[in-house]
Amino acid sequence: MSSFFKNAIRAVLPWKVYWGLKRFREESRAYLSSDDLTRLAQIYKTDKGWKHNYMPVYLQWFASLRHKPIRLLEIGVGGYDKPHLGGDSLRMWKSYFRKGVITGIDIHEKSALSEDRIRIYQGDQSDKNFLREVSEKEGPFDIIIDDGSHLQSHIITSFETLFPLMKPGGIYVIEDSQTSYRSSYEGSTSEMDTVQSAMNYFIQRVHHVNKTVWVKEDLKRELPQDDIGAIAFYHNLIFVKKI
């Protein structure tokens, strides 16, 4: 269906009616494609699939959790300040993890997009108290995906607050790590080796994977202990596995 007709239908129908039809269409198509994460990304029109091609990497990490009652938190619902837009990836994760509970947080009010097994809270990802409150209500989380503001300080604050609260074996994902090289997101290309970016933060944390063999007396400064078992870097993605 062309965007012209979609916009025309959306303008005529009450929002709840339009939304119900949209969800029926999505769920009907997704029912036969629930094992194909790439296909689900297409059905729900999340840019994780058509723009970023993250799905093959996600499949590697999430396939073993597919049928488990996981608890997933995604930072950033999408749709900017429009209350009835966004939530595409939340619905995709709900369809993929059929026993999972999906939580989303966003700086804008998005509660209209909540539904069975999808819970949405409004708040700032740089607000540590807010993050802890969400974790207390909906966690501990097995998976956390940061697709929020992409500001480097926000990425680091969210990780340092939420990662210790995750379940053992939890998987923490930072999307769009290319923002580490962009000044508009507090990153830098010209000073990429020294700027306090997410890339530099997690490159330093690679040492945590080997922290049991550190020679303590040789350390000038202890890095914080955060139970990191593995870190993997992909194109515009960072995965951190908790011990």
Secondary structure in CASP SS format (residue, H / E / C, confidence):
PFRMAT SS
TARGET T0000
AUTHOR 0000-0000-0000
METHOD secondary structure of the structure
MODEL  1
M C 1.00
S C 1.00
S H 1.00
F H 1.00
F H 1.00
K H 1.00
N H 1.00
A H 1.00
I H 1.00
R H 1.00
A H 1.00
V H 1.00
L C 1.00
P C 1.00
W H 1.00
K H 1.00
V H 1.00
Y H 1.00
W H 1.00
G H 1.00
L H 1.00
K H 1.00
R H 1.00
F H 1.00
R H 1.00
E H 1.00
E H 1.00
S H 1.00
R H 1.00
A H 1.00
Y H 1.00
L C 1.00
S C 1.00
S C 1.00
D C 1.00
D C 1.00
L H 1.00
T H 1.00
R H 1.00
L H 1.00
A H 1.00
Q H 1.00
I H 1.00
Y H 1.00
K C 1.00
T C 1.00
D H 1.00
K H 1.00
G H 1.00
W H 1.00
K C 1.00
H C 1.00
N C 1.00
Y C 1.00
M H 1.00
P H 1.00
V H 1.00
Y H 1.00
L H 1.00
Q H 1.00
W H 1.00
F H 1.00
A H 1.00
S H 1.00
L H 1.00
R C 1.00
H C 1.00
K C 1.00
P C 1.00
I C 1.00
R E 1.00
L E 1.00
L E 1.00
E E 1.00
I E 1.00
G C 1.00
V C 1.00
G C 1.00
G C 1.00
Y C 1.00
D C 1.00
K C 1.00
P C 1.00
H C 1.00
L C 1.00
G C 1.00
G C 1.00
D H 1.00
S H 1.00
L H 1.00
R H 1.00
M H 1.00
W H 1.00
K H 1.00
S H 1.00
Y H 1.00
F C 1.00
R C 1.00
K C 1.00
G C 1.00
V E 1.00
I E 1.00
T E 1.00
G E 1.00
I E 1.00
D E 1.00
I C 1.00
H C 1.00
E C 1.00
K C 1.00
S H 1.00
A H 1.00
L H 1.00
S C 1.00
E E 1.00
D C 1.00
R C 1.00
I E 1.00
R E 1.00
I E 1.00
Y E 1.00
Q E 1.00
G C 1.00
D C 1.00
Q C 1.00
S C 1.00
D C 1.00
K H 1.00
N H 1.00
F H 1.00
L H 1.00
R H 1.00
E H 1.00
V H 1.00
S H 1.00
E H 1.00
K H 1.00
E H 1.00
G C 1.00
P C 1.00
F C 1.00
D C 1.00
I E 1.00
I E 1.00
I E 1.00
D E 1.00
D C 1.00
G C 1.00
S C 1.00
H C 1.00
L C 1.00
Q H 1.00
S H 1.00
H H 1.00
I H 1.00
I H 1.00
T H 1.00
S H 1.00
F H 1.00
E H 1.00
T H 1.00
L H 1.00
F H 1.00
P H 1.00
L H 1.00
M C 1.00
K C 1.00
P C 1.00
G C 1.00
G C 1.00
I E 1.00
Y E 1.00
V E 1.00
I E 1.00
E E 1.00
D C 1.00
S H 1.00
Q H 1.00
T H 1.00
S H 1.00
Y H 1.00
R C 1.00
S H 1.00
S H 1.00
Y H 1.00
E C 1.00
G C 1.00
S C 1.00
T C 1.00
S C 1.00
E C 1.00
M C 1.00
D C 1.00
T C 1.00
V C 1.00
Q C 1.00
S C 1.00
A H 1.00
M H 1.00
N H 1.00
Y H 1.00
F H 1.00
I H 1.00
Q H 1.00
R H 1.00
V H 1.00
H H 1.00
H H 1.00
V H 1.00
N H 1.00
K H 1.00
T H 1.00
V H 1.00
W C 1.00
V C 1.00
K H 1.00
E H 1.00
D H 1.00
L C 1.00
K C 1.00
R C 1.00
E C 1.00
L C 1.00
P C 1.00
Q C 1.00
D C 1.00
D C 1.00
I E 1.00
G E 1.00
A E 1.00
I E 1.00
A E 1.00
F E 1.00
Y E 1.00
H C 1.00
N C 1.00
L E 1.00
I E 1.00
F E 1.00
V E 1.00
K E 1.00
K E 1.00
I C 1.00
END
